[in-house]
């Protein structure tokens, strides 16, 4: 009897050590040293996960952002920008290494220490300011000095027409025209803590930004949706009637399985067709379309309990892949399906916005500027 008891105690101790080791391993941040250089393939062939895992989502976001940083050594809107925005929502299940945040800060502290960006590089301050500002909101609700500095730099490379130069890599809808970049800048200033939008430089820049929107109407529902999101806190950009019409159009495109298609947000963009001759795939739900629509709907006042959003949340829970990502096919031209990275970040933000993950940081809208 005593022998059996000792064996049981020993087995229990070994199991406890193994479980503890797994828990410790799960809590160890993934670092640059842990990822290989060279971008991995992102395909639709990866199996679905058997159940939703916030831990796997955190690991995927970490790996994709660190891999891009190690391989490309740049900040970009399709991978590490929205990592900066969404990753804090998962900090309770897995801490991050802080290396992506430091990389973003180094643009101001190292790269731009002696010479800042020029107008031809206007997109860099938008990307860096957006990543730092939203990361600040998600962590402590205060605008860090480095984020404030980059926001101030952003206005110095704004063009006279109110826009900024944005990459045109023919990667719709993120890297194809200046309009998307201007909406990202507007959104960032509108949510920046500590009344940044009321500073003199922001007020002057916002006046030019409004002029840009007046002279350059959005080319697609996707861009109208981004504009509607900006207008929640920045007035003089879109009327309430236009905002509600955009919301209704977004919600009407929900597919039978509960999700949304990114390509479905682009069908009204004149001349925008796939380079391979195939039609836009408007009937396949994906992570980017579903996450984006849920986040914007929440920001435009739709309740988290709304049946349409709940069906979208159910789609997200059911369609995570084994690696932790949500797949999104490049909607127009072949772009390695990199939009899956920002789509996975939007999926996390959508879950957070509906209370499925803790800490949705945005309170009631606070209009700034003129009517």
Secondary structure, 3 states (H helix, E strand, C coil): CHHHHHHHHHHHHHHHHHHHHHHHHHHCCCCHHHCCCCCCCCCCCCCECCCCCHHHHHHHHHHHHHHHHHHHCCCCCCCHHHHHHHHHHHCCCCCCCCHHHHHHHHHHHHHCCCCCCCHHHHHHHHHHHHHHHHHHHHHCCCCCHHHHHHHHHHHHCCCCCCCCCCCCCCECCCECCHHHHHHHHHHHHHHCCCCHHHCHHHHHHHHHHHHHHHHCCCCCHHHHHHHHHHHCCECCCCCHHHHHHHHHHHHHCCCCCCCCCCHHHCCCCCCCCCCCCCCCCCCCCCHHHHHHHHHHHHHCCCCCCCHHHHHHHHHHHHCCECCCCCCCCCCCCCCCCCHHHHHHHHHHHHHHHCCCCCCCCCCCCCCECCC
